[in-house]
């Protein structure tokens, strides 16, 4: 019993350490911060100033910011979580040292925890910057938006894990995700500036639309969270079981 407790504590310690390292590594990349956090804030401010609302009560903050929160969740899940999972998978260090089942599991858990923290931090930063345009801060509103946001993030994480399972290299993934990022940013801007009646044509083309329905209270939050959490955990399990790793053994 003591041995199992010591092993569990050791694994937890390792996961926390790896998570801290991954978060520190992410903060040193200004490009990710620019596209996933700063750009949505700037775009929201620009659209709000170009289309001012006479009475903030006529349109809720959640409805106005839904497309932006959805974009941030998709951006972190696709171009952070999934993209760097492919990059680390293809790196020599990961392929040399992370090839056993336990090591892969610890790495994936730390990778998931780190981007969960990063995505939540980006959403909180967006709220702190953009909320003053629609009144005072509200803790209850922030917690509700973060719950919707994380549910959306889990949804896009499942899609990201599916993309990461494809036999593509880092350069191919970079081109693919860059194109997707551009299209999603444009569609997010269109969805934010058009009325609900004219934005229905984006349903079949834009996966962000389903996410925005969470923020607009058109989908039940609790059942959506349970479904996406179960799907994300299942996808993470199969990713760990069939992780595409080819160990590189030392020749010396």
GICOR-V386675 format. One record per run of one state. SS is the DSSP state (2 for helix, 1 for strand, 0 for the rest). FROM is the first residue (numbers start at 1). TO is the last residue. If there is no record, write none. Layout:
ss = {SS;SS}
from = {FROM;FROM}
to = {TO;TO}
//
This chain:
ss = {0;2;0;2;0;2;0;2;0;2;0;2;0;2;0;2;0;2;0;2;0;2;0}
from = {1;2;28;30;51;56;59;61;91;92;98;101;135;139;165;170;194;200;203;208;216;221;242}
to = {1;27;29;50;55;58;60;90;91;97;100;134;138;164;169;193;199;202;207;215;220;241;252}
//
